[in-house]
Amino acid sequence: MFRVLLSACLMSATVALALPADAGAVAREAGFPLQQWMIGNATPAMSREEYDRLEKVFQRIGAMAPNERGFEAWPAVSRAGAAAAARHDIEGARHACKDCHDNMRAEYKRTLRMRPLPR
């Protein structure tokens, strides 16, 4: 009985150690460049309401716009987010994020998820 319990505990511990602790770890391991960048830059700027940093984040996001069909609105959404951040309008910034995620995220993940970030 003890051996079975010990074995089960060790297997559980091994599985727990193998699972990534956060989304950033998943993105790094999978090689999703934009997701990694967003987790390291957009998420902290938004959560801390660091408006100057958030404005720069949106400007950088605009500069990373894909040229592929289906992403034509990307630069305008990024400009709207940067403008909201410049006004210290966190709800406007969140709306820009939601607009992009609702309208472009699924297609980006389907077609460009592994795309290296433009310099």
N, C-alpha and C positions, 0 to 999 in steps of 0.2 A: 504494500500500500504506500509506504513512504517513498519507494522508488518511483511509483507512478506519479505521485504528487510532485516530487522533485523534478521529474522529467517534464511534467506539464508546466511547472513554474519556469524552468529553463527555456522551454520552447516559447512561452509567452514573452519572456524577457528578450529573447532573440528577435522575435517579431517586432516588439516595441522599439528596439534599438534600430531596426532596419527601416522603420517608417520615418520620413522627414518630419521635422518639428514644425515647419511653417511653409507657407506658399513660396517664399523666397528660395528655400532649399529645393522645392519641387522644380521651380523655374530654372535654377542653376543646373540641377542634375539633368533636366530635360533639354536645356539649351534654348530656352525661349527668350531671346534677347530683349524684346520690348517689354515683356512681363517683368523681367529682372529689373530693367531700367525704371519702370513705373513703381515697383515695390520699393526701390531704393531712393527715388526722387519725388514722384508725385504723391505717393501715400503719406510720407512724413510731412511734406509741405502742406498738404490738405488737412491732415489731422491736427497739426499744430497751428493752423491758420497763419502761416508765415507768408504774408501776401506778396512781399517782394520776391521771395524764392518761388512762390507759386506762379507768379507772372512769368518768370524766366522758364519755369517748367513748361507752361503752356506754349511759350515761344519755341522752345526746343521741340516739343511735340509737333508743332506746326511744321518745323523744318524737317521732320522725319516722315512727312506725308508720303504715302506710296503713290506712284504714278499710275498704278493699275486702275482699271475700271471698277467702279463701285466705291471708290474712296475720294470722290471729287469734293465732298463737303468737309473733309478732314481739315484743310487749312482754315476755313471759315469758323468751324467749331472751335479750333484752337485759338483763333483770334478773339472769339467771344469769351472764352475762358480767361485769356490774358487780360482782356478789358475788365472783366468782372473782378479779377484779382487786383488790378490797379485801383479799382473803386472800393476795395476791401469788402466786396460782396461775396461772401462765402456761398450763399445759396445760388447765385449766378454761376459761380465756378463749379459747384456740384451739378448744376443743370447741364453745363457744357460736358462734364464727364459722362453724365447719364445719356445725353444726346449721342455722343460718340459710341458709348458702349451699346446702347439700344440699337443703333443703326449700322454700326460697322464692325463691332467686335466679333460676331459670329463668322462673318466672311473673312476677316483678318486671321482668325484662328484656323479656319478651314484652308486658306490658301497661302498665307504668309507668315505663319507662326514662327518658323525657323529662320526667317529673313534677318540677316545681320543689320544692325542699326547703321543708318547713313552717318557719315562723319560730319 
